Amino acid sequence: MSNYKKRPRYIPGYTVDMTLPVGRVYITINSVEGVPFEIFIRGPKHLQSLYEALGRLVSLSLRSGLPVEDICHHLVGIRDNEPTWWEGVQVLSLPDIIGKLLLASDEIIVEEYFKDV
């Protein structure tokens, strides 16, 4: 992993609390120099291993230098059976909202990703 960035001691970030059809979920996005660096996801215990795997894979991608837009392109649009709304944004699934939050935290506005809002 030659491009893998080492984690600094201090990373600013924020946590989003939302209720999805599967239950309450907390998504933490930490950024370095304004660019998303890592993500942590907590939710209902019966799905926690999946949330942890998703968070680790997205974090690995971010820390390996993949462009945020490329990661989000693969997450935004993934659909569950029960879409919902959060803060005026349609949430198709947990991966979908993670992609949308990463785009917003990177201050990238891509109309294509928010066309359903």
C-alpha angles and dihedrals in degrees: 000000000000096000094044109127119222116236115254118227093246125037123172117222147141138238125224119205116203140159116232128178088267092053140267115342131189118203119190120193119189121193136198116207090348095305121110110256107171141359134208125195126195126180145127111350095236090064100033096107090056091047091050092049092049091048093049094048094047090046091049090051092049094046091047091060102253110155113260089231091058093050091047092048088065095045105040112085098028103138134213124194092258115045115191140181130253125179091342094308122113110237112206094177142330093275089048095055092043089056091047092048091049090052091049093046090052087052091236115144111203111175091199092065094050099041093115094056 
